Structures are given as C-alpha cells and as structure tokens.
Amino acid sequence: MKLEQAPILRLYKLETSKADHAKFIEACQQNMLNSQANEAGTLFMQTSHDEETTNFMVECYQDEASYEIHDSSPQFKQFISATKGLLTNRVAVKLFPEFISTKAENLSVSGPNNYVIYLTEIGVSLGKGDEFAHAVMKEMKTAVEEENDILAMIAGTIENQPNEWLAIEVYRNNAAYEKHLQTKNFKEYLNNTKYCVESKSLRKLQSDVIVDQGEIFYQP
C-alpha cells in the first residue's frame, strides 16, 4: 500500500516490573493480533523490550480516522484494562513520519521468536537535515528492496523537533542485521552522513509481537 498522505506514527516507552512483563506481553498480543485482523487502517504495530523489561511499542495508522477506530475498539479497551497497574512508567512520543517501508508479506509474530528490533535515536546537526534525510531514505529504501531478511524500516522525527530522528528496523534474525552492516549501501550511508550526525544511540531489542498489513510504503 503506497500512502499518499502522512500516516499516524507513535512510539511508546512502557516500563513494567520483570514479574509483570509476561502479563503485559499477553495483553499486547490480544490487542495487536485482533487489531491486525479487524482494522485495515492499523498498518503496523510492534512491541519489544530490552533486558530491563523497558518496552518500546511502535504503532502506525493510515490516518486519524483509523486511529480513532482503534482507540474505540474492544481489544484496545481490553488492553487498557489488562495493563492497568502493570506499568511503572509511560512515555508517548508523536512522530512525523519521514520514511516507512515494509515487505509484502503479512506479518503476525508473537511468542518466542528470533526477530530482532533495532531502535536508533539520532540527533542531526543544524543545517544538515535535508542532507541527512536524503541519505537515510535512500539507505532504507534500498535495504528493504534488496535484503530478503529486512522486514521493515521506519523513520520519523519527533514532533516539533525536526533534528531529532528515531528509526525502527525489523530483521528476521541477528544474522540479517550483521549482513546488513557489511553491505555497500549501508557503508555509503555512513560515509554520506558522517558530518550530519551530532549524536547517536542504538538499542538492540527482543521482539515480542509484530503485526504488519504488508507492503506499506510512505515517503513525503
């Protein structure tokens, strides 16, 4: 699905105790799997965690109407009820979508799996925004098109902070990520952005749930 208008893109940082993490993931599964099945406008959802059970959830909706449908859905209301009292901290980040590309295959991943999520936070130097955007969009588009085991590349800038970028990358396994690092495409991206990046942090996350309607593409 090639999107002509900017979709709704959100990142949530949700913290739980280790004792409550399994209950949280169970609630995510019912919400995300049912949303994929029942909501055509819910395009992509994933939740993953680090070693400290800090959960990073990404949601993408086709438009505001699609978001409202989800927000009013029985599965989302059940999710809110099921996670009440489980979260020790919650941070919501609105993103302006800069690039989204996913494979054609419809994903419905839950339970133990080998999928790997990388979350990158990038601070771009003032005056280098357009240069960085051109390079990162070219790199992501080529990666999804040419590398079989890269399933999704999503990038956005934080609302009202256009120099603060977040990128979410979905790999079938860690070997796929290591292979990506050796590609000519990725090395060119590093070279082309070496004077654009002011700060960068990278998180490797364990995937818990991924749903994707498949073949989503957006570029402003």
The 8 nearest C-alpha neighbors of each residue, nearest first, counted from 0:
[[1, 215, 214, 216, 2, 213, 217, 212],
 [2, 0, 216, 215, 217, 3, 214, 218],
 [1, 3, 217, 4, 216, 0, 5, 215],
 [2, 4, 1, 5, 217, 219, 218, 6],
 [5, 3, 2, 6, 62, 219, 217, 61],
 [4, 6, 96, 7, 3, 2, 219, 217],
 [7, 5, 61, 62, 60, 8, 4, 59],
 [6, 8, 60, 59, 62, 61, 63, 9],
 [9, 7, 59, 94, 58, 6, 96, 93],
 [10, 8, 93, 58, 94, 57, 92, 59],
 [9, 11, 57, 92, 56, 91, 93, 58],
 [12, 10, 91, 56, 90, 55, 13, 92],
 [11, 13, 55, 90, 54, 89, 91, 56],
 [14, 12, 89, 54, 88, 53, 11, 55],
 [13, 15, 53, 88, 87, 86, 54, 52],
 [16, 14, 86, 87, 20, 85, 19, 52],
 [15, 17, 18, 19, 20, 52, 14, 87],
 [16, 18, 20, 19, 52, 15, 51, 21],
 [17, 19, 16, 20, 21, 15, 22, 85],
 [20, 18, 16, 22, 17, 21, 15, 85],
 [19, 21, 23, 17, 22, 18, 15, 16],
 [20, 22, 24, 23, 19, 25, 18, 17],
 [23, 21, 25, 19, 20, 24, 26, 82],
 [22, 24, 20, 26, 21, 25, 82, 27],
 [23, 25, 27, 21, 26, 22, 28, 20],
 [26, 24, 22, 28, 27, 23, 21, 29],
 [25, 27, 23, 24, 28, 29, 78, 81],
 [28, 26, 24, 30, 25, 29, 31, 23],
 [29, 27, 25, 31, 26, 30, 32, 24],
 [30, 28, 26, 32, 27, 31, 33, 25],
 [29, 31, 74, 27, 28, 33, 75, 32],
 [30, 32, 34, 28, 33, 29, 27, 35],
 [33, 31, 35, 34, 29, 28, 30, 36],
 [34, 32, 36, 35, 31, 30, 29, 37],
 [35, 33, 31, 37, 38, 36, 32, 30],
 [34, 36, 32, 33, 38, 37, 31, 41],
 [35, 37, 33, 34, 38, 32, 39, 31],
 [36, 38, 34, 35, 33, 39, 41, 32],
 [39, 37, 34, 40, 41, 35, 36, 69],
 [38, 40, 41, 37, 42, 35, 36, 212],
 [39, 41, 65, 61, 38, 42, 60, 62],
 [42, 40, 60, 38, 39, 43, 35, 59],
 [41, 43, 212, 60, 40, 59, 211, 61],
 [44, 42, 211, 59, 210, 58, 41, 212],
 [45, 43, 58, 210, 57, 209, 59, 211],
 [44, 46, 209, 208, 57, 56, 210, 47],
 [45, 47, 56, 208, 55, 207, 206, 57],
 [48, 46, 206, 207, 205, 55, 54, 204],
 [47, 49, 54, 204, 205, 52, 53, 55],
 [48, 50, 204, 52, 51, 53, 205, 54],
 [51, 49, 52, 48, 53, 204, 205, 17],
 [50, 52, 49, 53, 17, 48, 16, 14],
 [53, 51, 48, 49, 50, 54, 17, 15],
 [52, 54, 14, 48, 51, 49, 13, 15],
 [55, 53, 48, 13, 47, 12, 52, 14],
 [54, 56, 12, 47, 46, 11, 48, 13],
 [55, 57, 46, 11, 45, 10, 54, 12],
 [56, 58, 10, 45, 44, 9, 11, 46],
 [59, 57, 44, 9, 43, 8, 10, 56],
 [58, 60, 8, 43, 7, 42, 44, 41],
 [61, 59, 41, 7, 42, 62, 40, 6],
 [60, 62, 6, 40, 65, 7, 42, 41],
 [61, 63, 6, 65, 64, 60, 7, 66],
 [62, 64, 66, 65, 67, 7, 61, 60],
 [65, 63, 67, 66, 62, 68, 61, 40],
 [66, 64, 40, 68, 62, 63, 67, 60],
 [65, 67, 63, 69, 64, 68, 60, 70],
 [66, 68, 70, 64, 69, 65, 71, 63],
 [69, 67, 65, 71, 66, 70, 72, 64],
 [70, 68, 72, 66, 71, 67, 65, 75],
 [69, 71, 67, 68, 72, 66, 75, 76],
 [72, 70, 68, 69, 67, 73, 75, 76],
 [71, 73, 69, 75, 74, 70, 68, 76],
 [74, 72, 76, 75, 77, 71, 69, 78],
 [75, 73, 77, 30, 76, 72, 78, 33],
 [76, 74, 78, 77, 72, 73, 30, 79],
 [75, 77, 73, 79, 78, 74, 80, 72],
 [76, 78, 74, 80, 75, 79, 81, 73],
 [79, 77, 75, 81, 76, 80, 26, 30],
 [80, 78, 76, 82, 77, 81, 83, 75],
 [79, 81, 77, 83, 78, 82, 76, 75],
 [82, 80, 78, 79, 83, 77, 26, 23],
 [83, 81, 85, 79, 80, 84, 78, 23],
 [84, 82, 80, 85, 81, 79, 86, 78],
 [83, 85, 86, 82, 87, 81, 80, 15],
 [86, 84, 82, 83, 15, 19, 87, 23],
 [87, 85, 15, 88, 14, 84, 13, 82],
 [86, 88, 15, 14, 85, 89, 16, 13],
 [89, 87, 14, 86, 13, 90, 15, 12],
 [88, 90, 13, 12, 14, 91, 86, 87],
 [89, 91, 12, 11, 13, 92, 88, 10],
 [92, 90, 11, 10, 12, 93, 89, 9],
 [93, 91, 10, 9, 11, 94, 90, 157],
 [94, 92, 9, 158, 157, 8, 10, 91],
 [95, 93, 157, 158, 156, 155, 8, 9],
 [94, 96, 156, 155, 158, 157, 97, 8],
 [97, 95, 155, 98, 94, 8, 154, 5],
 [96, 98, 155, 154, 218, 95, 219, 156],
 [97, 99, 218, 154, 217, 153, 96, 136],
 [100, 98, 153, 217, 216, 152, 154, 218],
 [99, 101, 216, 152, 215, 151, 153, 217],
 [102, 100, 151, 214, 215, 150, 213, 152],
 [101, 103, 214, 150, 104, 213, 151, 143],
 [102, 104, 214, 213, 105, 101, 215, 212],
 [105, 103, 213, 102, 106, 214, 212, 211],
 [104, 106, 213, 212, 211, 103, 107, 210],
 [107, 105, 211, 210, 104, 108, 209, 212],
 [106, 108, 210, 209, 105, 109, 211, 32],
 [109, 107, 209, 208, 106, 210, 110, 207],
 [110, 108, 208, 207, 209, 111, 28, 107],
 [109, 111, 112, 207, 108, 208, 28, 24],
 [112, 110, 109, 113, 207, 206, 108, 114],
 [113, 111, 114, 110, 206, 109, 207, 108],
 [112, 114, 172, 115, 171, 111, 206, 173],
 [115, 113, 171, 172, 112, 206, 170, 116],
 [114, 116, 170, 172, 205, 206, 169, 173],
 [117, 115, 169, 204, 168, 203, 206, 205],
 [116, 118, 203, 168, 202, 167, 204, 119],
 [117, 119, 167, 202, 166, 201, 116, 168],
 [120, 118, 201, 166, 165, 200, 202, 121],
 [119, 121, 165, 200, 199, 164, 201, 166],
 [122, 120, 199, 164, 198, 163, 123, 165],
 [121, 123, 198, 163, 197, 162, 196, 199],
 [124, 122, 196, 162, 197, 195, 121, 128],
 [125, 123, 197, 195, 127, 196, 126, 122],
 [126, 124, 127, 123, 128, 162, 195, 197],
 [125, 127, 128, 124, 129, 123, 130, 195],
 [128, 126, 130, 195, 124, 125, 129, 131],
 [129, 127, 131, 130, 126, 132, 123, 162],
 [128, 130, 132, 131, 127, 133, 126, 134],
 [131, 129, 127, 133, 128, 132, 134, 195],
 [130, 132, 134, 128, 129, 133, 192, 195],
 [133, 131, 129, 135, 134, 130, 136, 128],
 [132, 134, 130, 136, 131, 135, 129, 137],
 [135, 133, 131, 137, 132, 136, 188, 138],
 [134, 136, 138, 132, 137, 133, 131, 139],
 [135, 137, 139, 138, 133, 134, 132, 140],
 [138, 136, 134, 140, 135, 139, 141, 133],
 [139, 137, 135, 141, 136, 140, 142, 184],
 [138, 140, 142, 136, 141, 137, 152, 135],
 [141, 139, 137, 142, 143, 138, 136, 144],
 [140, 142, 144, 138, 139, 143, 145, 137],
 [141, 143, 139, 145, 140, 144, 146, 138],
 [144, 142, 140, 141, 149, 145, 146, 139],
 [143, 145, 141, 142, 146, 140, 147, 102],
 [144, 146, 142, 143, 141, 147, 140, 149],
 [147, 145, 142, 148, 149, 143, 144, 179],
 [148, 146, 149, 145, 143, 150, 144, 175],
 [147, 149, 171, 146, 175, 170, 150, 172],
 [148, 150, 170, 143, 146, 147, 151, 169],
 [151, 149, 102, 169, 101, 170, 148, 143],
 [150, 152, 101, 169, 168, 100, 149, 102],
 [151, 153, 168, 100, 99, 139, 167, 101],
 [154, 152, 99, 167, 166, 98, 168, 100],
 [155, 153, 166, 98, 97, 165, 96, 167],
 [154, 156, 96, 97, 95, 94, 165, 164],
 [155, 157, 164, 95, 94, 161, 163, 165],
 [156, 158, 94, 160, 163, 93, 95, 159],
 [157, 159, 94, 160, 93, 95, 156, 161],
 [158, 160, 161, 157, 156, 95, 162, 94],
 [161, 159, 157, 158, 162, 163, 156, 164],
 [162, 160, 156, 163, 159, 157, 158, 164],
 [161, 163, 123, 160, 122, 164, 128, 156],
 [164, 162, 122, 156, 161, 160, 157, 121],
 [165, 163, 156, 121, 155, 120, 162, 122],
 [164, 166, 120, 155, 119, 154, 156, 121],
 [165, 167, 154, 119, 153, 118, 168, 155],
 [168, 166, 118, 153, 117, 152, 154, 119],
 [167, 169, 152, 117, 116, 151, 153, 166],
 [170, 168, 116, 151, 150, 115, 149, 152],
 [171, 169, 149, 115, 172, 150, 114, 148],
 [170, 172, 114, 148, 115, 149, 175, 113],
 [173, 171, 114, 113, 170, 174, 175, 115],
 [172, 174, 176, 175, 115, 177, 170, 171],
 [175, 173, 177, 176, 172, 178, 171, 179],
 [176, 174, 178, 173, 177, 172, 148, 170],
 [175, 177, 179, 173, 174, 178, 170, 180],
 [176, 178, 174, 180, 179, 175, 173, 181],
 [177, 179, 175, 176, 181, 180, 174, 182],
 [180, 178, 176, 182, 181, 177, 175, 185],
 [179, 181, 177, 178, 182, 185, 176, 186],
 [182, 180, 179, 178, 183, 177, 185, 186],
 [183, 181, 184, 179, 185, 180, 186, 178],
 [182, 184, 186, 185, 187, 181, 180, 188],
 [183, 185, 187, 182, 186, 138, 188, 141],
 [186, 184, 188, 187, 182, 183, 180, 138],
 [185, 187, 189, 183, 188, 184, 190, 182],
 [186, 188, 190, 184, 185, 189, 191, 183],
 [189, 187, 185, 191, 186, 190, 134, 138],
 [190, 188, 186, 192, 187, 191, 193, 185],
 [189, 191, 187, 188, 193, 192, 186, 194],
 [190, 192, 188, 189, 193, 187, 134, 194],
 [193, 191, 195, 189, 194, 190, 131, 188],
 [192, 194, 190, 195, 189, 191, 196, 188],
 [193, 195, 192, 196, 191, 197, 124, 127],
 [196, 194, 192, 127, 124, 193, 123, 131],
 [197, 195, 123, 198, 124, 194, 122, 193],
 [196, 198, 124, 122, 123, 195, 199, 121],
 [199, 197, 122, 121, 196, 200, 123, 120],
 [198, 200, 121, 120, 122, 201, 119, 197],
 [199, 201, 120, 119, 121, 202, 198, 118],
 [200, 202, 119, 118, 120, 203, 199, 117],
 [203, 201, 118, 117, 204, 119, 200, 49],
 [202, 204, 117, 116, 118, 201, 205, 115],
 [205, 203, 116, 49, 48, 47, 117, 202],
 [204, 206, 47, 48, 115, 49, 116, 207],
 [205, 207, 47, 115, 114, 208, 116, 204],
 [206, 208, 47, 46, 109, 110, 205, 24],
 [209, 207, 109, 45, 108, 46, 206, 28],
 [210, 208, 45, 108, 44, 107, 211, 106],
 [211, 209, 107, 106, 44, 43, 45, 108],
 [212, 210, 43, 106, 213, 105, 42, 44],
 [211, 213, 105, 42, 43, 106, 210, 35],
 [214, 212, 105, 103, 104, 211, 215, 102],
 [215, 213, 103, 102, 101, 0, 216, 104],
 [214, 216, 0, 101, 100, 213, 1, 99],
 [217, 215, 100, 1, 99, 2, 0, 214],
 [216, 218, 99, 2, 98, 1, 100, 219],
 [217, 219, 98, 97, 99, 216, 2, 96],
 [218, 97, 217, 5, 98, 4, 96, 3]]
